[in-house]
Amino acid sequence: AELRYQGLYQVVDLTKDFFFSYTYDITRSLQENVLAMASQTFPPPPFKSMYCWNHFQTRELEEITGNMTGYHWVLPLIHGAFIQRKLHDYGRSLSLCLLSRRSRHFAGTRYLKRGVSDEGKVANDVEHEQIIHDETSFGAEGTFSSFLQVRGSI
């Protein structure tokens, strides 16, 4: 059994494609973050554990510190991709952000992991988000738009 788990551990490359943010909850979509900011709940809503790859390492700390202080100490890591570029279109300044969040449940390479687990988690579940920020419209903050796509290997 130990050799099997060592083999599974070696399949995932832990040296690249992990991201975090001190100020923005990257486990949630732009829409979820905007709604959470509008409701101004304290403490903020917990991270989406589906995309938090260090969930098992931080779970015990969250249980000990509780909801009121746990968010100060826990920083979620996501596995995926992040690309941000500046675009200029007919005098408008746009910022394009592509963000992919890979689920920690039933993960593996595309050719080796397929189907649905016993818990109903699809293999290689990835959430892709495209965020466009139009910096030149509607005041100082500009306009944000987001397109969200979810995919998996069945």
Backbone bond lengths (Angstrom), bond angles and torsions (degrees), N, CA, C in turn:
res aa  C-N    CA-C-N  psi(-1)  N-CA   C-N-CA  omega(-1)  CA-C   N-CA-C  phi
1 A - - - 1.451 - - 1.526 111.00 -
2 E 1.348 116.15 -37.76 1.461 119.35 -178.73 1.527 111.23 -64.42
3 L 1.324 117.21 -40.16 1.465 119.88 178.39 1.522 111.51 -64.01
4 R 1.330 116.67 -35.62 1.468 120.28 177.65 1.521 110.55 -62.88
5 Y 1.348 117.04 -45.22 1.460 120.59 -179.65 1.529 111.88 -68.83
6 Q 1.325 117.60 -34.09 1.458 119.77 175.42 1.527 110.50 -64.57
7 G 1.328 116.41 -39.84 1.455 120.15 177.45 1.516 112.36 -64.47
8 L 1.338 116.96 -41.27 1.464 120.60 177.38 1.523 111.27 -64.69
9 Y 1.311 116.48 -37.96 1.468 120.94 -179.85 1.523 111.00 -66.30
10 Q 1.325 117.29 -36.51 1.452 121.24 -177.54 1.525 112.94 -75.92
11 V 1.331 118.07 -16.50 1.458 121.58 178.53 1.533 110.95 -68.96
12 V 1.323 117.07 -36.86 1.464 121.66 -178.01 1.520 109.28 -87.01
13 D 1.321 117.26 125.26 1.464 122.97 177.99 1.528 108.57 -86.55
14 L 1.323 116.70 108.15 1.465 121.62 -176.37 1.522 113.17 -86.66
15 T 1.327 118.53 2.29 1.461 120.65 -174.92 1.530 113.75 -90.71
16 K 1.337 117.68 -8.49 1.470 118.82 -178.01 1.523 110.25 -147.61
17 D 1.300 115.83 166.30 1.459 124.26 173.32 1.524 114.34 68.77
18 F 1.326 119.18 23.22 1.458 122.81 172.05 1.520 108.17 -108.39
19 F 1.341 116.63 135.61 1.455 121.50 -174.74 1.527 110.44 -134.05
20 F 1.328 115.32 155.80 1.459 121.58 174.26 1.521 108.52 -150.62
21 S 1.315 116.09 164.82 1.458 121.62 176.78 1.515 109.10 -142.73
22 Y 1.325 115.90 135.44 1.465 120.61 176.98 1.524 112.20 -75.55
23 T 1.334 117.65 -28.43 1.462 120.57 -170.35 1.524 114.94 -113.15
24 Y 1.318 118.76 -13.76 1.459 121.70 -173.86 1.523 108.87 -130.50
25 D 1.323 117.66 134.33 1.460 122.16 178.77 1.525 108.65 -79.13
26 I 1.327 117.07 95.89 1.459 120.69 -176.65 1.522 112.43 -80.87
27 T 1.325 118.55 -1.62 1.461 120.23 173.62 1.518 111.18 -80.28
28 R 1.315 117.90 -11.73 1.469 122.81 -178.42 1.530 110.23 -117.48
29 S 1.314 115.66 158.23 1.462 121.07 179.35 1.528 110.18 -76.13
30 L 1.326 115.77 168.24 1.463 121.04 178.55 1.524 110.49 -59.43
31 Q 1.322 117.60 -42.16 1.461 120.99 -179.38 1.533 110.68 -61.81
32 E 1.330 117.63 -44.67 1.460 120.36 179.31 1.526 111.41 -64.02
33 N 1.332 117.61 -38.67 1.460 120.92 178.87 1.524 111.83 -68.36
34 V 1.332 117.53 -39.71 1.470 120.54 178.96 1.527 110.33 -65.91
35 L 1.325 117.48 -42.01 1.464 120.65 178.02 1.525 111.35 -65.17
36 A 1.322 117.88 -37.60 1.464 121.03 177.92 1.525 111.19 -66.72
37 M 1.355 116.91 -38.19 1.471 119.81 178.10 1.515 110.91 -69.25
38 A 1.324 117.51 -34.92 1.464 120.92 -179.77 1.520 111.49 -68.31
39 S 1.328 117.27 -35.22 1.468 119.72 -179.69 1.519 112.03 -80.16
40 Q 1.335 117.80 -19.71 1.465 124.29 176.85 1.523 112.13 49.34
41 T 1.317 116.10 49.19 1.456 120.14 177.91 1.527 109.78 -78.51
42 F 1.331 115.42 147.56 1.456 120.57 175.26 1.509 108.69 -130.03
43 P 1.288 119.07 128.26 1.461 127.74 -4.58 1.521 110.97 -70.45
44 P 1.336 116.93 164.47 1.467 119.21 179.45 1.525 110.95 -61.54
45 P 1.332 117.89 159.20 1.472 119.95 179.90 1.528 110.34 -60.61
46 P 1.332 116.98 149.58 1.473 119.60 -179.55 1.522 111.08 -66.32
47 F 1.324 114.65 160.86 1.452 120.17 179.20 1.516 109.98 -66.94
48 K 1.331 116.39 154.84 1.461 121.81 174.95 1.522 107.10 -73.88
49 S 1.316 116.75 108.47 1.465 119.59 -174.21 1.526 112.04 -67.09
50 M 1.319 116.89 -18.71 1.465 120.60 -179.80 1.530 111.53 -61.43
51 Y 1.330 117.20 -34.42 1.459 121.30 -177.28 1.523 112.89 -107.22
52 C 1.299 118.66 1.83 1.461 123.59 -179.14 1.528 108.93 -91.08
53 W 1.338 117.08 101.31 1.457 121.21 -173.51 1.517 112.97 -74.32
54 N 1.318 119.37 -17.43 1.459 121.13 176.15 1.530 110.84 -101.30
55 H 1.319 117.34 27.14 1.461 122.33 -177.65 1.525 111.99 -60.48
56 F 1.318 117.48 -44.12 1.463 119.69 -177.89 1.531 111.76 -67.62
57 Q 1.339 117.23 -32.35 1.454 119.71 179.19 1.528 112.47 -74.12
58 T 1.318 117.24 -28.29 1.466 120.63 -175.29 1.522 113.51 -102.23
59 R 1.305 117.97 -10.12 1.472 121.81 -176.03 1.528 111.83 -58.89
60 E 1.318 117.35 -45.73 1.464 120.67 -177.80 1.524 110.90 -66.07
61 L 1.339 117.80 -39.18 1.462 120.74 177.68 1.517 111.15 -63.74
62 E 1.332 117.41 -40.53 1.461 120.93 177.46 1.526 111.51 -62.94
63 E 1.336 116.79 -39.26 1.468 119.88 179.57 1.523 111.40 -66.94
64 I 1.326 117.89 -37.06 1.460 121.20 -179.03 1.525 111.50 -72.72
65 T 1.327 117.06 -45.30 1.469 120.41 -176.08 1.519 112.62 -80.01
66 G 1.314 118.14 -24.30 1.458 120.89 -179.73 1.510 112.37 83.28
67 N 1.327 115.60 175.57 1.461 121.44 -176.25 1.519 113.11 -69.39
68 M 1.327 117.52 -28.88 1.462 119.54 -173.50 1.522 112.91 -71.33
69 T 1.330 118.99 -32.77 1.463 120.49 -177.38 1.520 113.58 -119.94
70 G 1.322 118.35 -10.23 1.461 120.91 -176.06 1.511 113.70 -60.52
71 Y 1.323 118.49 -35.69 1.466 120.42 -176.84 1.526 112.11 -68.86
72 H 1.342 117.90 -19.74 1.471 120.71 175.94 1.522 111.41 -72.12
73 W 1.322 117.19 -29.40 1.460 122.24 -171.79 1.520 113.59 -102.11
74 V 1.299 118.24 -20.39 1.463 121.16 -173.84 1.524 110.19 -104.23
75 L 1.320 115.50 128.03 1.457 122.05 178.46 1.526 107.72 -122.14
76 P 1.340 117.99 112.35 1.461 119.18 -176.45 1.529 112.30 -74.38
77 L 1.323 115.52 142.19 1.462 122.63 173.31 1.519 108.05 -104.97
78 I 1.326 116.42 133.73 1.457 119.53 174.04 1.518 108.68 -114.12
79 H 1.319 115.15 152.63 1.460 121.68 176.25 1.519 106.57 -109.28
80 G 1.315 117.07 128.28 1.453 120.13 -179.16 1.508 111.36 167.58
81 A 1.316 115.58 -139.08 1.457 121.69 -178.21 1.515 109.59 -138.94
82 F 1.326 115.83 149.70 1.460 121.90 177.33 1.517 108.41 -143.33
83 I 1.331 116.23 123.05 1.462 122.24 177.76 1.524 107.40 -135.39
84 Q 1.331 116.56 133.78 1.466 121.01 177.32 1.519 108.60 -134.16
85 R 1.337 115.75 131.53 1.456 121.63 -178.82 1.524 110.00 -137.55
86 K 1.338 116.13 150.71 1.462 123.09 173.15 1.522 108.52 -94.43
87 L 1.328 116.29 135.15 1.457 121.88 178.31 1.521 108.86 -126.24
88 H 1.320 116.40 149.86 1.459 121.40 175.27 1.520 107.86 -125.36
89 D 1.347 116.23 121.80 1.448 121.99 -174.50 1.520 109.05 -132.36
90 Y 1.321 117.71 107.17 1.468 123.83 177.42 1.525 111.66 50.49
91 G 1.317 116.55 48.74 1.459 121.33 176.19 1.517 114.64 85.57
92 R 1.316 117.37 -5.55 1.465 120.14 178.24 1.521 109.39 -96.49
93 S 1.326 115.53 143.49 1.451 121.60 176.73 1.528 108.73 -101.41
94 L 1.328 116.38 116.54 1.454 121.96 -177.42 1.528 109.59 -116.38
95 S 1.305 114.98 146.21 1.452 121.36 173.85 1.528 107.20 -117.86
96 L 1.328 116.93 122.51 1.459 122.83 -178.68 1.522 108.95 -107.64
97 C 1.313 116.18 129.30 1.464 121.86 179.70 1.524 108.19 -127.53
98 L 1.322 116.74 126.02 1.455 122.65 174.74 1.522 107.37 -112.19
99 L 1.320 116.12 124.79 1.458 121.81 -175.49 1.521 108.97 -132.42
100 S 1.323 116.42 127.43 1.458 121.37 176.55 1.515 108.92 -119.03
101 R 1.329 115.50 131.05 1.466 121.70 178.46 1.524 107.72 -115.27
102 R 1.310 116.48 121.51 1.466 121.06 -179.56 1.516 109.19 -98.15
103 S 1.317 116.19 131.40 1.457 120.99 -179.23 1.520 110.82 -68.76
104 R 1.326 116.13 144.01 1.467 120.60 177.75 1.525 111.39 -83.56
105 H 1.331 117.41 -10.23 1.463 122.12 -179.74 1.522 110.15 -87.02
106 F 1.313 117.85 128.30 1.466 123.96 172.95 1.524 111.94 56.27
107 A 1.346 116.45 44.62 1.467 121.78 -178.27 1.521 110.49 -88.91
108 G 1.299 115.55 154.09 1.463 122.26 177.98 1.512 109.37 174.67
109 T 1.324 116.41 -177.34 1.459 118.85 178.24 1.523 109.81 -75.34
110 R 1.304 115.73 155.16 1.461 121.19 -172.88 1.522 112.42 -61.21
111 Y 1.318 118.31 -35.91 1.465 120.90 -175.60 1.529 112.48 -85.86
112 L 1.326 118.06 -18.01 1.459 120.77 -176.75 1.525 113.61 -103.67
113 K 1.303 118.82 -17.84 1.465 121.68 -175.90 1.516 108.99 -125.77
114 R 1.346 115.62 117.25 1.464 121.92 -179.84 1.515 108.85 -140.77
115 G 1.320 116.21 164.31 1.451 121.13 172.56 1.513 113.96 92.89
116 V 1.327 114.45 -159.32 1.460 121.99 -176.60 1.522 107.75 -126.37
117 S 1.333 116.56 137.45 1.461 120.83 179.53 1.526 110.11 -76.03
118 D 1.326 116.09 174.12 1.468 121.29 178.90 1.522 111.88 -63.78
119 E 1.337 117.22 -24.73 1.471 121.27 179.01 1.523 113.02 -88.53
120 G 1.336 117.12 1.08 1.459 120.55 179.23 1.519 114.39 88.18
121 K 1.319 118.07 13.16 1.470 122.05 178.64 1.526 108.85 -88.38
122 V 1.321 116.42 128.04 1.457 121.25 179.80 1.527 109.19 -78.71
123 A 1.332 117.00 149.13 1.460 121.95 -178.71 1.526 110.32 -68.69
124 N 1.298 115.67 141.06 1.470 123.09 174.49 1.526 112.98 52.31
125 D 1.300 116.89 47.72 1.461 122.88 179.41 1.530 108.81 -71.47
126 V 1.321 116.28 122.42 1.461 122.07 -179.55 1.518 108.87 -131.11
127 E 1.324 115.80 136.20 1.465 122.27 176.13 1.524 107.15 -108.82
128 H 1.329 116.59 119.72 1.462 122.45 179.43 1.526 108.23 -103.92
129 E 1.319 116.44 132.89 1.462 119.98 178.22 1.520 109.26 -129.70
130 Q 1.326 114.74 131.60 1.460 121.67 175.45 1.522 107.15 -112.19
131 I 1.316 116.93 118.52 1.464 121.97 -178.63 1.519 108.17 -114.73
132 I 1.319 116.57 128.98 1.465 122.12 175.42 1.514 108.19 -117.85
133 H 1.323 115.42 128.00 1.455 121.61 178.45 1.520 108.09 -114.64
134 D 1.328 117.15 112.47 1.457 123.32 176.37 1.514 107.06 -89.53
135 E 1.321 116.43 102.72 1.464 121.95 -173.48 1.521 113.59 -76.44
136 T 1.338 118.16 -12.07 1.456 120.83 -172.90 1.522 113.99 -102.19
137 S 1.330 118.58 1.45 1.463 119.21 -177.02 1.516 111.73 -116.63
138 F 1.321 116.28 150.16 1.462 125.25 172.63 1.525 113.73 56.12
139 G 1.315 116.63 59.84 1.457 120.59 171.32 1.513 113.89 83.78
140 A 1.324 114.54 -163.94 1.457 121.39 -172.41 1.525 112.76 -71.68
141 E 1.336 118.23 -31.77 1.463 120.22 -175.41 1.527 113.17 -82.54
142 G 1.312 118.41 -24.11 1.446 121.33 -178.60 1.523 111.87 80.81
143 T 1.324 115.54 -168.54 1.455 122.16 -177.74 1.524 109.55 -119.68
144 F 1.314 115.62 135.88 1.459 121.39 176.91 1.525 109.30 -110.04
145 S 1.318 116.41 142.26 1.461 120.93 170.42 1.523 107.45 -139.13
146 S 1.329 115.35 151.41 1.449 120.06 -175.09 1.520 109.91 -140.63
147 F 1.324 115.52 144.01 1.457 122.01 174.29 1.512 106.83 -126.70
148 L 1.340 117.00 125.69 1.455 122.75 -174.91 1.528 110.15 -116.27
149 Q 1.334 116.29 133.25 1.459 121.37 178.83 1.528 108.00 -134.41
150 V 1.334 116.60 135.55 1.461 122.07 178.72 1.517 108.30 -117.35
151 R 1.332 116.45 136.57 1.458 120.30 179.29 1.525 109.93 -142.60
152 G 1.315 114.94 159.67 1.461 121.56 177.54 1.515 109.75 -157.67
153 S 1.332 117.11 168.13 1.465 122.34 -179.54 1.520 109.35 -104.66
154 I 1.329 115.75 112.45 1.478 118.90 -179.74 1.498 111.11 -103.72
